[in-house]
């Protein structure tokens, strides 16, 4: 091993591996005794409107790959909005800046229907490959594009591919976001801790279990193939909701218009919402509303995380 090559992880001293672990960590869990409206469970639906940005990010410009993403705006997004309207359910749409500029009417439709729009990068870039200034600049461009189209400055961010670089947390805080929804350290909202210090930033955690893409994604030239029947996914998501309901927690779901928007999959979403709606004690919330409720818990907790 040359002097310029990094040491293998098994040779790291404790301060090195401990430093990586402590850089971004889950802090206080932010769950109230009861959700607004005296609800037992909070339901936070989200959709990542990536559309053509994933192939564009990788400079894949064939019409075939772009058409797969175009489906999300041309067909999927309208169907999703119709389902949400039928159930009176608010949602959060995380949209890359380039996607919003390609489909400005779609972004405006989300806002007009009362849904939240959050930042999802500029072109679904791989932020772990960027320096801090580039990462920040791309997010500023995305904020500006979404704000100009909708008239509302986004307050939340979901990083592309749910990834954090060494600079991401600093970028999020410097840009004044109220919450992030990219990490997976809990089922419930929590405060992000940076190198042992509380940040006041709310995390609304995600997980691949509650994401449609791992079950349904298709890559013609790779090894990725849809491997789960839609109704099997319905069973998984129903079990996730039921468990959240039993414990008084949060059921958060991530979907994509170009994935969930296909007919056989939208049937599953409708059946899931039918099941959720059969419960009288459910609070449907945007991610911003959920983050605001979670943030209110910070005032009720002492520095060690105990509830007064």
Residue pairs with C-beta under 8 A, 6 or more apart in sequence:
1 7
9 17
19 195
22 195
22 196
23 166
23 169
23 194
23 195
24 164
24 169
24 183
24 192
24 193
24 194
25 185
25 192
25 193
25 194
25 196
26 183
26 185
26 186
26 190
26 191
26 192
26 193
26 203
27 190
27 191
27 192
27 193
27 198
27 199
27 305
28 190
28 191
28 198
28 297
28 298
28 301
28 305
29 186
29 188
29 189
29 190
29 305
30 188
30 189
30 190
30 191
30 202
30 294
30 295
30 297
30 298
31 188
31 189
31 248
31 249
31 250
31 294
31 297
32 293
32 296
32 297
33 248
34 40
34 248
35 41
35 42
35 248
35 283
35 293
36 283
36 285
36 293
37 283
38 281
39 281
39 282
39 283
40 245
40 248
40 279
40 281
40 282
41 241
41 244
41 245
41 248
41 249
41 250
41 251
41 279
41 281
41 282
41 283
42 244
42 249
42 250
42 251
42 282
42 283
42 285
42 290
42 293
43 89
43 241
43 250
43 251
43 252
43 253
43 276
43 282
43 283
43 284
43 285
44 92
44 204
44 250
44 251
44 252
44 253
44 285
44 286
44 287
44 290
45 84
45 89
45 90
45 91
45 92
45 253
45 255
45 284
46 91
46 92
46 93
46 94
46 158
46 181
46 252
46 253
46 254
46 255
46 287
47 77
47 80
47 91
47 92
47 93
47 94
47 254
47 255
47 256
47 257
47 260
48 93
48 94
48 95
48 120
48 158
48 254
48 255
48 256
49 72
49 73
49 77
49 93
49 94
49 95
49 96
49 99
49 100
49 103
49 106
49 120
49 256
49 257
50 69
50 72
50 96
50 99
50 120
50 124
50 256
50 258
51 69
51 70
51 72
51 73
51 99
51 102
51 103
51 257
51 258
52 66
52 69
52 70
52 98
52 99
52 102
53 69
53 96
53 98
53 99
53 121
53 123
53 124
54 69
54 124
55 61
55 62
55 65
55 66
55 68
55 69
56 66
56 98
56 123
56 124
57 123
57 124
57 125
57 126
57 160
68 258
69 258
71 258
71 261
72 256
72 257
72 258
72 259
72 261
73 99
73 102
73 103
73 106
73 257
73 258
75 261
76 256
76 257
76 258
76 259
76 260
76 261
76 262
77 103
77 106
77 109
77 257
77 261
79 257
79 261
79 266
80 91
80 255
80 257
80 260
80 261
80 266
80 269
81 109
81 110
81 113
83 266
83 269
83 270
83 273
84 90
84 91
84 113
84 115
85 113
86 270
87 273
87 277
88 284
89 273
89 284
90 114
90 115
90 116
90 284
90 285
90 286
90 289
91 115
91 116
91 286
92 115
92 116
92 117
92 118
92 156
92 181
92 286
92 287
92 288
93 110
93 115
93 116
93 117
93 118
94 117
94 118
94 119
94 120
94 156
94 157
94 158
94 181
95 107
95 110
95 117
95 118
95 119
95 120
95 146
96 120
96 121
96 122
96 123
96 124
96 142
96 160
97 119
97 121
97 122
97 123
97 138
97 141
97 142
97 143
97 144
97 145
97 146
98 122
98 123
98 124
99 120
99 124
100 106
100 107
100 117
100 142
100 145
100 146
100 149
101 145
101 149
104 149
107 117
107 146
107 149
107 150
108 149
108 150
110 117
110 150
111 117
111 149
111 150
111 151
111 152
115 286
116 156
116 286
116 287
116 288
116 289
117 146
117 150
117 152
117 154
118 154
118 155
118 156
118 157
118 158
118 181
118 287
118 288
119 139
119 142
119 143
119 146
119 154
119 156
119 157
119 158
119 177
120 142
120 157
120 158
120 159
120 160
121 127
121 138
121 139
121 142
121 159
121 160
122 138
122 139
122 141
122 142
123 138
124 160
124 161
125 135
125 138
125 160
126 160
126 161
126 163
127 135
127 159
127 160
127 163
127 164
127 165
127 168
128 163
128 164
128 165
130 138
130 165
130 167
131 167
132 165
132 166
132 167
132 170
132 171
135 165
135 167
135 168
135 171
136 167
136 171
136 174
136 175
139 157
139 171
139 175
140 175
143 153
143 154
143 175
146 152
146 153
146 154
147 153
147 154
154 177
155 177
155 178
155 179
155 288
155 291
156 177
156 178
156 179
156 180
156 181
156 204
156 287
156 288
156 291
157 172
157 175
157 177
157 179
157 180
157 181
157 182
158 180
158 181
158 182
158 206
159 168
159 180
159 182
162 182
162 183
162 184
162 206
163 182
164 182
164 183
169 192
169 194
169 199
169 201
172 180
172 201
173 199
173 201
177 201
178 201
178 202
178 288
178 291
178 292
178 295
179 201
179 202
179 203
179 204
179 287
179 288
179 291
179 294
179 295
180 192
180 201
180 202
180 203
180 204
181 203
181 204
181 205
181 206
181 252
181 287
182 203
182 206
183 192
183 203
183 205
183 206
184 205
184 206
184 207
185 203
185 205
186 203
186 205
187 205
187 207
187 244
187 249
187 250
188 205
188 249
188 250
189 202
189 203
189 204
189 205
189 250
189 290
189 291
189 294
190 202
190 203
190 205
190 294
191 198
191 199
191 200
191 201
191 202
191 203
191 298
192 199
192 201
192 202
192 203
193 199
198 303
200 295
200 298
202 291
202 294
202 295
204 250
204 252
204 287
204 290
204 291
204 294
205 252
206 252
206 254
208 214
209 236
209 240
210 237
210 240
210 251
210 252
210 253
210 254
211 253
211 254
211 255
212 233
212 254
212 255
212 256
212 259
212 260
212 265
213 256
213 259
215 226
215 227
215 228
215 233
216 226
216 228
216 230
216 233
216 259
216 260
216 265
217 224
217 226
217 259
218 224
218 225
218 226
219 225
230 264
230 265
230 267
230 268
231 268
233 268
234 268
234 271
234 272
237 253
237 272
238 272
238 275
240 251
241 251
241 272
241 275
241 276
243 249
244 250
244 251
245 251
245 279
245 281
245 282
250 290
251 276
255 269
259 265
260 266
260 269
276 282
285 293
300 307
300 308
301 307
301 308
302 308
